[in-house]
Each structure stands twice: as structure tokens, then as C-alpha cells.
Amino acid sequence: MTEEQQIARGLLAEDLMNNPAYQELFDIVQAEMSKAILATSLDQTREREDLYLTFHGLRSFNNFINSYRTAKDEIVEKLNTDAEQDQDND
């Protein structure tokens, strides 16, 4: 994937992460998952483990999206640094 493609993907990820509807829904789902985990009884081991894995899958998904934003920021910073160095060399 080219740097331009990575930047474009990072911008899409940033738009999604900054979308208030996404943030609200993510927070709601995360809170509901936490409640569901805590509501399981001692003998509901399998259900609790399934909920726990789903909860962590949701957080992993969110972190994955955020990694595109971070990669975009790193590429842009590198390009800016390279451009500044090129100006200093002129």
C-alpha cells in the first residue's frame, strides 16, 4: 500500500473515530457488554467467557481502526520532516 493510500485510509479512520454517533454507539455497546458480563451468575462460565471475548473483540476492532489513524499521523509527520529538511538543504 502506498503512503497516499495509507493516508487516505487514516483519514477515513479519523473521520469514523471523530464521528459523535460512532463514539456514542461504541460507548453504549461497551457499557452494555460490561453490564452483561457482571450480570452473569457464577455458574454461567461459558456465557461470561463469550461476552468477555466479544467485549475484547470490540475493543480490538476500535484499536485496529485507531491504528490506521496513528499510521497516517506518523506518515504525515515524516513527510513534513522530510520537506523541512529539503528546504534547509536548498
Residue, then its C-alpha position, 0 to 999 in steps of 0.5 A: m500500500t502506498e503512503e497516499q493510500q495509507i493516508a487516505r485510509g487514516l483519514l477515513a479512520e479519523d473521520l469514523m473515530n471523530n464521528p459523535a454517533y460512532q463514539e456514542l454507539f461504541d460507548i453504549v455497546q461497551a457499557e452494555m457488554s460490561k453490564a452483561i458480563l457482571a450480570t452473569s451468575l457464577d455458574q454461567t462460565r461459558e456465557r461470561e467467557d463469550l461476552y468477555l471475548t466479544f467485549h475484547g473483540l470490540r475493543s480490538f476492532n476500535n484499536f485496529i481502526n485507531s491504528y490506521r489513524t496513528a499510521k497516517d499521523e506518523i506518515v504525515e509527520k515524516l513527510n513534513t520532516d522530510a520537506e523541512q529538511d529539503q528546504d534547509n538543504d536548498 
